[in-house]
Amino acid sequence: MFREMRRKKQVLSSQECIEILNSGTSGVLAVLGDDDYPYAVPVSYVYHDDKIFFHGAKKGHRVDAVRKNQKVSFCVVNKDQVVPDEYTNYFRSVIVFGKAHIMEDELEKRNAINILSKKYAPDHDEEHRQQAIDREYNATCMIELKIEHMSGKEAIELVRSKNSQTN
């Protein structure tokens, strides 16, 4: 169902993909938007238990699109180093495909918000975190992306660099 990557030497392992998802702070969520135009929006996220969670407003283009069609993709760029002398870019990225849904279960939604808040405010104590969550909870929409396929790729120059370091 999902295409194999053409440049097999540049494929990242599953573990490397997960490391990129865990270390990233923003990515681009792509949905089927109005009039079937693609709509890609930058979002903050957290990867947890083979799922990705996003938060945002309860109304808007992204929420409408997810309600209309659950199939989405999500991309995180981990490295983006322009190398002018070589007319290239040393990149590393991950793309995820899956189905997204608006979280309705209160316990699951609160748990997802808590996981997300720990990623972005790891030094805050639990009481402070819960107060912040409670303050914004009713206005917050949580979206869960269940991953069906994940792949990562890096520039051939990075592959060569890794190979030369291991030899």
C-alpha positions in Angstrom: 0.0 0.0 0.0 2.8 2.4 0.8 5.7 3.0 -1.6 9.1 1.6 -0.9 11.8 4.2 -0.8 13.7 4.4 -4.1 17.1 5.2 -2.6 17.6 2.3 -0.3 21.1 3.4 0.9 19.6 6.5 2.4 16.8 4.8 4.4 16.8 5.4 8.2 16.1 2.6 10.5 12.9 2.5 12.5 14.9 3.3 15.6 16.5 6.4 13.9 13.0 7.5 12.8 11.7 7.2 16.4 14.7 9.2 17.7 13.9 12.0 15.2 10.3 12.0 16.3 11.2 12.1 19.9 13.8 14.9 19.5 11.8 17.1 17.2 9.6 20.0 18.5 7.6 20.8 15.3 6.5 19.1 12.2 4.1 19.6 9.3 0.7 17.8 9.3 -0.8 17.4 5.9 -4.5 16.7 5.4 -7.0 16.8 2.6 -8.4 20.3 2.9 -11.2 22.4 1.4 -12.1 21.5 -2.2 -9.7 18.6 -1.9 -6.6 20.8 -1.9 -3.8 19.6 0.3 -3.5 21.6 3.5 -0.2 21.4 5.4 0.2 23.1 8.7 3.1 23.3 11.1 2.3 21.9 14.5 3.8 21.1 17.9 3.5 17.4 18.7 4.6 14.5 20.9 5.4 11.0 19.8 4.3 8.3 22.3 3.5 4.6 22.1 3.6 4.5 18.3 1.2 7.4 18.1 1.6 11.2 17.6 -0.5 13.7 19.5 -1.3 17.3 18.4 -3.2 20.0 20.1 -5.0 23.1 18.9 -8.2 24.9 18.7 -11.5 23.0 18.5 -12.5 24.8 15.3 -10.6 25.5 12.1 -9.3 24.1 8.8 -7.2 21.3 10.4 -10.1 19.9 12.6 -12.6 20.2 9.7 -10.2 18.3 7.4 -9.5 15.5 9.9 -13.3 15.0 10.5 -13.8 14.8 6.7 -10.9 12.4 6.0 -8.8 10.7 8.6 -5.9 9.9 6.3 -3.0 12.2 6.9 0.7 12.5 6.7 3.2 14.1 9.0 6.8 15.2 8.4 9.6 16.1 10.8 12.8 17.6 9.5 15.7 16.8 11.8 18.6 18.2 9.8 18.6 20.9 7.0 22.1 22.0 6.2 22.4 23.9 3.0 25.8 23.3 1.4 26.2 26.0 -1.3 29.5 24.8 -2.6 28.0 21.4 -3.5 24.6 22.8 -4.6 22.9 20.5 -2.2 21.4 20.1 1.2 22.4 17.6 3.9 19.0 16.6 5.3 17.5 14.0 7.6 13.7 13.6 7.9 10.9 11.3 8.8 7.4 11.0 7.2 4.5 9.2 8.8 1.3 8.1 7.3 -1.7 7.1 9.3 -5.2 7.9 10.4 -6.0 10.8 12.7 -9.0 11.3 14.9 -10.3 13.9 17.3 -10.0 12.6 20.8 -13.3 12.5 22.5 -12.7 10.3 25.5 -11.9 12.7 28.4 -9.4 10.4 30.2 -7.5 9.7 27.0 -7.5 13.4 26.0 -6.3 14.5 29.4 -3.5 11.9 29.3 -2.4 13.0 25.9 -2.3 16.7 26.9 -0.3 15.7 30.0 2.2 13.8 27.8 2.5 16.7 25.4 3.0 19.3 28.3 5.7 17.2 29.8 7.6 17.3 26.5 7.4 21.1 26.2 7.7 22.0 29.9 9.7 19.1 31.4 10.9 21.2 34.4 7.5 22.3 35.6 6.1 20.5 38.7 3.0 18.4 38.4 0.8 20.9 40.2 1.8 23.7 37.9 1.3 21.5 34.8 -2.2 20.5 35.9 -3.2 24.0 36.6 -2.1 25.0 33.1 -3.9 22.1 31.6 -7.1 22.8 33.5 -7.0 26.4 32.4 -7.0 25.6 28.7 -8.6 22.1 28.7 -12.1 23.1 27.5 -10.8 25.1 24.6 -8.3 22.5 23.5 -8.7 19.9 20.8 -6.4 16.9 20.9 -5.8 14.9 17.7 -4.3 11.4 17.8 -2.5 10.0 14.8 -2.2 6.2 14.7 0.8 5.4 12.6 0.3 3.0 9.7 3.6 3.6 7.9 6.8 5.5 8.8 10.0 6.1 6.8 13.0 8.2 7.2 15.7 9.3 4.8 19.0 11.2 5.0 21.3 12.7 2.4 23.7 10.4 0.8 26.6 12.5 2.2 25.4 11.8 5.7 25.3 8.1 4.9 28.8 8.2 3.6 30.0 10.1 6.7 28.4 7.5 9.0 30.0 4.7 7.0 33.4 6.3 7.1 33.2 6.7 10.9 32.4 3.0 11.4 35.1 1.7 9.1 
